[in-house]
Amino acid sequence: MNRLEFIKSVITGFAGMNTLKDLHNLPQQHGDENKKMPVLFVGHGSPMNGIEDNEFSLRWSAMGKEIPTPTAVLCISAHWFTKGTHITAMEHPKTIHDFYGFPKALFDIEYPAPGNPMLAKETTSLVHTTSVGLDHDWGLDHGTWSVVRKMYPKANIPVLQLSIDYTRKPQFHFDLAKELSALRKKGVLIIGSGNMVHNLGILDWKRMDSGYDWAVEMNEVFKKSITNRDHQALINFENLGTAGKLAIPTPEHYLPMLYALGLQEKNEEAVFFNDKTLMGSISMTSFRLG
């Protein structure tokens, strides 16, 4: 089954830590206590990217080798959209196959990365803008495992997910992300996983490797604002007119980008990768900070 057919079918831990003080005892990268882990925003696209070796997934694999090895991964995925904010807190998060109509090979995938309940608990202590619930039911959805599986195929690094509260405004998500910044110095790789431009309702099967004019335009608008650190323009995406509404008909795939940008430090420039718009209305454009 080719890529077109695939896409058409779419429409262990740090035991013994008991206080926030213990968070500061997490191992540092390369022995440098001033070293921060980078932050990623990843356009994850089709679930098939999680098992195919294509231009997008190969770049994810390369990224896993380019950056320091994390002590844990915290992912904000477009596919965990909840009332309230929650973090996975189980020892062994399940692999969630949150899609339908794909080949059996995709449903057979298991990504048995461990969780880290104590790190989840400590993360809740960092957040003061809202209460963060400890979740024992969710797991790792394809917005997380399709990317992280390519970066860390041995599944030997703890992976947690933080949900997106659909009752909150964009500014809330940007501000909440700032409260997670201490994790970066402790070796935690934070990933926002979604798509800048994401409109499944008007995909064009004849544009496998290109986008509508408005999608390409909005992709460039987003990149320019990111490059210029014009975060407020990105937070206020509802003011982007007709093209903006086409690019972001619903916010769940866009908001993970705001989490990444909320973690941007003063001296960090965005480096783009997988910069491509395809199938008319999907942008795979991604970036690294730090």
C-alpha positions in Angstrom: 0.0 0.0 0.0 1.5 3.3 -1.0 1.6 6.6 1.0 -1.5 8.0 -0.7 -3.6 5.0 0.2 -2.4 5.2 3.8 -3.3 8.8 4.2 -6.6 8.4 2.5 -7.8 6.1 5.2 -7.5 8.9 7.8 -10.8 11.5 7.9 12.4 3.5 34.1 12.0 6.3 36.6 13.7 8.1 39.5 12.3 6.2 42.4 12.7 7.7 45.9 12.1 11.3 44.9 9.7 12.9 47.3 10.1 16.6 47.2 10.6 19.4 44.7 14.1 19.7 46.0 14.8 16.2 44.6 14.1 17.5 41.1 17.4 19.4 41.3 19.2 16.1 41.8 18.3 14.7 38.4 21.4 14.0 36.4 22.8 16.8 34.2 23.7 16.3 30.6 27.4 15.8 30.0 28.2 16.8 33.5 27.5 20.5 32.7 25.0 21.9 35.2 24.4 24.9 32.9 23.5 22.8 29.9 19.9 23.0 28.9 18.1 20.4 26.7 16.7 21.9 23.5 13.0 22.2 22.9 11.3 20.8 19.8 8.2 21.5 17.9 7.5 18.6 15.5 5.0 18.4 12.7 4.0 14.8 13.1 1.6 14.4 10.2 0.3 10.9 9.3 0.7 8.0 11.8 2.5 6.2 9.0 5.5 8.4 9.6 6.0 6.3 12.7 6.9 3.2 10.8 8.0 4.5 7.4 11.6 5.6 6.6 10.8 8.8 4.8 12.2 12.4 4.7 10.3 13.3 7.8 11.0 10.3 10.0 14.6 10.1 8.9 15.1 13.7 10.1 13.5 12.7 13.5 16.0 9.8 13.7 18.9 12.1 13.0 17.7 14.6 15.6 17.8 11.9 18.2 21.5 11.5 17.5 22.3 15.2 17.2 21.0 16.4 20.6 22.1 15.2 24.1 20.5 12.0 25.3 17.6 13.1 27.6 16.9 11.7 31.0 13.2 11.8 30.0 10.9 13.1 27.3 7.8 15.2 28.0 5.5 15.5 25.0 2.6 17.8 24.5 0.6 16.0 21.8 -2.3 17.3 19.7 -4.1 14.1 20.4 -4.6 14.5 24.1 -7.2 17.3 24.3 -8.8 17.3 27.7 -10.9 19.3 30.2 -8.2 20.4 32.7 -4.5 19.7 32.5 -3.1 16.2 33.1 0.2 14.4 33.0 0.7 10.6 32.6 1.9 9.2 35.8 2.0 5.4 35.3 5.1 3.1 35.4 4.4 1.6 32.0 2.3 3.8 29.6 0.4 1.9 27.0 0.8 2.5 23.2 -2.4 4.1 22.0 -3.5 3.4 18.4 -5.7 6.4 18.1 -6.6 6.1 14.4 -8.5 3.8 12.0 -8.3 2.4 8.5 -4.5 2.0 8.5 -2.6 -1.3 7.7 -2.3 -3.9 10.4 1.5 -3.2 10.7 0.7 0.1 12.2 -1.7 -1.3 14.8 0.9 -4.0 15.7 3.4 -1.3 16.8 4.1 -1.2 20.5 6.5 1.4 22.0 7.2 0.1 25.5 9.1 3.1 26.9 8.8 3.4 30.6 7.0 6.2 32.4 8.2 8.1 35.4 5.6 8.6 38.1 7.9 10.6 40.4 8.9 12.9 37.6 5.2 13.4 36.8 4.6 14.3 40.4 7.5 16.7 40.5 6.3 18.4 37.3 2.9 19.1 38.9 4.8 21.0 41.6 6.3 23.3 39.0 3.0 24.5 37.6 1.2 27.2 39.6 -1.2 28.6 37.0 -3.5 25.5 37.2 -3.7 22.2 39.0 -2.3 19.3 37.0 -3.9 15.9 37.5 -1.9 12.7 37.7 -3.3 10.4 35.0 -3.1 6.6 35.0 -5.3 5.8 32.1 -4.0 7.5 28.9 -0.6 6.4 27.7 1.3 7.4 24.6 -0.8 8.4 21.6 0.6 8.5 18.0 1.4 12.2 18.3 4.1 11.1 20.8 5.2 7.6 19.9 5.4 8.0 16.1 8.0 10.7 16.7 9.8 9.4 19.8 10.0 5.9 18.5 12.1 7.2 15.6 14.3 9.3 17.8 14.8 6.6 20.5 14.1 3.2 19.0 15.4 1.3 22.0 12.5 2.6 24.1 14.8 3.0 27.1 14.1 6.6 27.9 11.0 7.5 30.1 8.3 9.2 28.2 5.5 11.3 29.7 2.6 13.2 28.1 1.1 16.5 29.2 -2.5 17.1 28.0 -3.9 20.3 26.4 -6.8 21.8 28.3 -9.4 22.7 25.6 -11.3 25.1 27.9 -8.3 27.5 28.0 -7.2 30.4 25.8 -4.0 30.2 23.8 -2.2 32.6 26.2 -2.8 30.1 29.0 -0.9 27.4 27.2 2.0 29.7 26.3 2.3 30.8 29.9 2.0 27.3 31.4 4.9 26.2 29.2 7.2 28.8 30.9 6.6 27.0 34.2 8.2 23.8 32.8 11.5 25.5 32.0 13.3 24.1 35.0 12.9 20.6 33.5 15.3 21.5 30.6 18.3 21.9 33.0 17.5 18.5 34.4 17.8 16.6 31.1 14.2 16.5 30.1 13.5 16.9 26.4 10.2 18.8 25.9 8.4 18.2 22.5 5.3 19.9 21.2 3.8 17.6 18.6 1.2 18.8 16.1 1.1 20.7 12.8 1.2 24.5 12.1 -1.2 24.1 9.2 -3.6 21.2 9.7 -6.9 21.0 7.8 -7.9 17.4 7.1 -11.3 18.4 5.7 -9.8 19.8 2.5 -6.9 17.6 1.8 -5.9 17.4 -1.9 -4.8 13.9 -2.9 -3.2 15.3 -6.0 -0.9 17.5 -4.1 1.2 14.9 -2.3 4.2 17.1 -2.1 2.8 20.6 -2.2 0.3 22.9 -0.5 -2.5 25.3 -1.5 -1.3 28.8 -1.9 -2.9 29.9 1.3 -1.3 27.0 3.2 2.2 27.9 1.9 1.5 31.5 2.7 0.4 30.8 6.3 3.4 28.5 6.8 5.7 31.4 5.9 3.7 33.8 8.1 4.2 31.4 11.0 7.9 31.0 10.3 8.4 34.7 10.1 6.7 35.3 13.4 8.7 32.6 15.0 12.0 33.9 13.6 11.1 37.5 14.7 10.0 36.2 18.2 6.6 37.8 17.6 5.0 35.4 20.0 1.9 37.6 20.6 1.0 37.4 16.9 1.1 33.6 17.1 -0.9 33.5 20.4 -3.5 35.7 18.8 -3.9 33.4 15.8 -7.6 34.1 15.6 -6.7 37.5 14.1 -5.0 35.9 11.1 -8.0 36.3 8.8 -9.4 33.8 6.3 -6.2 32.0 5.6 -5.5 31.6 9.3 -8.9 30.1 9.8 -8.2 27.6 7.0 -4.9 26.7 8.5 -6.3 26.3 12.0 -9.9 25.2 11.7 -9.5 23.7 15.2 -6.6 24.5 17.6 -5.4 21.1 18.9 -2.6 20.7 16.3 -1.5 24.3 16.6 -1.4 24.7 20.4 1.6 22.3 20.9 3.7 24.9 19.0 2.8 27.6 21.6 4.2 25.3 24.3 7.5 25.1 22.5 7.6 28.8 22.0 6.7 29.4 25.7 10.0 27.7 26.5 12.2 29.8 24.2 15.0 31.6 26.0 16.3 35.0 25.1 19.4 33.8 23.3 17.7 30.9 21.5 17.0 31.1 17.7 14.6 28.8 16.0 16.2 26.3 13.5 13.6 24.9 11.1 13.6 21.4 9.7 11.1 19.2 7.7 10.0 22.6 6.2 7.4 21.3 3.8 3.7 21.8 3.1 1.9 18.8 1.5 -1.4 17.4 0.5 -2.7 20.9 0.1 -3.4 21.6 3.8 -0.8 20.0 6.0 2.5 21.6 7.1 5.2 19.4 8.4 7.4 22.4 9.3 9.2 21.8 12.6 11.8 23.7 14.6 14.4 23.3 17.3 15.1 25.8 20.1 18.5 25.6 21.9 
